[in-house]
Amino acid sequence: MWRRTILFGAVCFVPFSSYAQANFVGQWQGEVEGIGKARLIITAVKPNGQVEGRMEFELQAFVSTFSDKVNPAENANYGVISGTALRIDSALGGRYDLVLDGSQLSGTYTRGTTFRGKANFTKT
């Protein structure tokens, strides 16, 4: 009986995970407190939850892409999805902790111990 329960749970988890990840793909527009207007373009999500795409900021027309690791010299962010949560380690320093709720991605942008602001995006 336990084997069936575990197997059923594992089978159900995989499709939900894939479904949740697919909801992140697309273009998002929003604002990051302390930075200004921003766009988040997610082109794909790898099976491990790693995000592909880029972030664009109106401030100085800055663009950073998603990569396998953070690299400020190459303007590379690292983003990963777990369930309905998206965590982005930014090339500019700091971290985004966002939660998907329908067509909204909301949460915080934290930079060191000196700044913590709101970050909100709407899927377009």
SVG drawing of the C-alpha trace seen along z (x, -y; Angstrom):
<svg xmlns="http://www.w3.org/2000/svg" viewBox="-4 -56 38 58">
<polyline fill="none" stroke="black" stroke-width="0.4" points="0.0,0.0 2.8,-2.5 4.5,-1.8 1.4,-2.8 1.0,-6.0 4.6,-7.0 4.4,-6.2 1.2,-8.1 2.6,-11.1 5.7,-11.1 3.8,-10.8 1.5,-13.7 4.4,-15.9 6.2,-15.9 3.3,-17.2 2.5,-19.9 6.1,-21.0 6.2,-21.2 2.9,-23.1 4.0,-25.6 7.3,-26.2 5.5,-26.7 3.4,-29.5 6.6,-31.5 7.5,-31.6 6.6,-34.9 7.1,-38.6 6.7,-40.4 6.6,-44.2 6.9,-45.8 8.8,-47.9 11.6,-47.3 11.7,-49.7 14.9,-51.7 15.6,-50.8 12.5,-51.7 10.8,-50.1 11.9,-46.6 11.0,-43.8 11.6,-40.2 11.6,-38.0 11.6,-34.2 12.1,-32.2 12.4,-28.7 12.7,-26.8 15.1,-23.9 14.0,-20.6 16.0,-21.6 14.1,-24.9 16.9,-27.1 15.5,-30.1 16.6,-31.2 16.0,-34.7 16.9,-38.2 16.0,-41.2 15.9,-44.8 15.9,-48.0 15.0,-51.4 17.6,-52.9 20.6,-53.3 19.0,-50.8 20.7,-48.0 20.2,-44.4 21.3,-41.2 20.9,-37.7 20.3,-34.5 23.2,-32.0 24.4,-29.0 25.9,-31.3 26.0,-34.9 28.8,-36.8 28.8,-40.6 31.5,-41.0 29.2,-39.5 25.9,-40.9 24.7,-37.4 22.0,-36.6 21.2,-33.2 17.5,-32.4 15.8,-29.2 12.2,-28.2 11.0,-26.0 7.2,-25.4 5.7,-28.9 8.8,-30.7 11.4,-32.4 14.8,-33.3 17.1,-35.5 20.7,-36.2 21.4,-39.5 24.5,-40.5 24.1,-43.9 24.3,-42.3 21.4,-41.5 18.6,-38.9 15.0,-38.8 12.6,-36.5 9.3,-36.4 6.2,-34.3 3.8,-33.6 0.1,-34.3 -1.8,-34.0 -0.4,-36.7 1.5,-38.4 5.1,-37.9 5.5,-39.8 8.1,-39.8 11.3,-41.6 14.6,-42.7 17.3,-42.6 20.8,-44.0 23.1,-43.2 21.9,-44.4 21.2,-48.0 18.3,-47.7 15.0,-45.7 12.3,-46.8 9.3,-45.6 9.4,-44.0 6.2,-43.5 5.7,-42.2 2.6,-41.5 2.6,-39.1 1.9,-40.8"/>
</svg>
